[in-house]
């Protein structure tokens, strides 16, 4: 009878001894023991068994599922399992496609900021649904992020972190702001079940756009507001609505935390 020591099998098949022991634990491999030396070895048929294990593991089955397939399933059960796994993979591909689109948007937002920091533009501010979650630093506990069984945080970055500043902040000492979860109105149909009376809708409108980077903290010391004013007072526009500051990204540089905003100032 041909038999192989652990070292021979690991070298020939390119696997670790740890993997072999793990497969043994789930009854995927069955070593024999030399009664005299108590040393484990494998019969030749275990090489083929190892290849079968890797076949199912490499297409995404868990080790427990692989054990069920090889040790318990008949032909019908195997076919159904493969069909179910295929459906699961299709679903995962759809999720990955969405993640790719969102990641591409994050990258474009980040690099656009890098190109335009400190500059100003005129753009249309998109219509946005806002769930205000604070009055200044005081939480609005009734406006929690879980609505009809959905946690809006699970849908970030489709939902964005937005600082809502009342327009009076630019004109006098009144400093009122709200941290919000914001949704571009173009995504409304996807979230009909969560958009309720607690949301306010900011209509699309012409806006002055600024890209501003600030170090943390920037709220209580009004650093962000002061930077907005520094740009705004030199421009020939009058504010005609509340400001939205969309948080695009955060970085850590020179022992400081920085946050990067796209600021919308509504104008006529």
C-alpha positions, 0 to 999 in steps of 0.5 A: 500500500502506497502511503505518504508522510505529511511532509511529502503531501505538503510538498507535492500538493503545495499546502501547509500541514496546518491546512491538512489538520484543519481538513481532518477536523471536518472529516475531509481528509482521513489519515492513517496512523502507524501503530508502531510510531503513531505517525500519521500518513495518507493513502494515495486516494487522499490526494484526489480528495484534497483536490476535491476539497480545494475545488469547492473552497476555491469557488467560495464554499466554506469548509463546513459546506465543503464537508457537507458536499463531500460527505453527505450530499447525493447528486440532487443535493449537490446540484441544488447546492451549486444552484443556490451558491450561483444565486448567492454569487450573482447577488454578491456581484450586484453588491460589488457593482454598487460598491464600485460605483460608490468608490469611484464617486468617492475617488472623484470627489476626493481628487476634485477637491484636491484640484479645486481647494480654495477656488469658487464655482457656480453650480446647481445645488442638487435637491436634497432630503435632510434628516437633522440630527442635532441642534448645534451640539444637542442631539435630536433624539427623535431623529434617529437613523433607524427608520422602518427597520432600516438604519440609514448608516448602512447606506452611507455614502449614498446618505452623506454627512452634511452640516446645515448652516442657517444663512444668518450665520454669514450676516450676524452673530447668530450661529445655528447649525445642524448635523444631518444625514442627507440624501440626493433627491435623485435617489428618492425612489430607492428610499421611499420607505424611510423618507418621512415627515422628519426630513426637510427637502432643500430644493435644487437651486443656483449656488456658489460652491467653495472647497474648504479644508479645516483642522479639527475642531472647527465647529465650536470655534467657528473655524469653518464658518470663518473660512467660508466668510473669508471667501464669501465677503470678497465675492459679488454674490448675495446669499439667498438660502441656508448653506450646506457643507458636504463632508467629502473626506477626512485625513490625518496629517502632521499630527492633525485631523483634517476634514474637507467640505464642499460648501453650497451657498445659495444665490440668485 
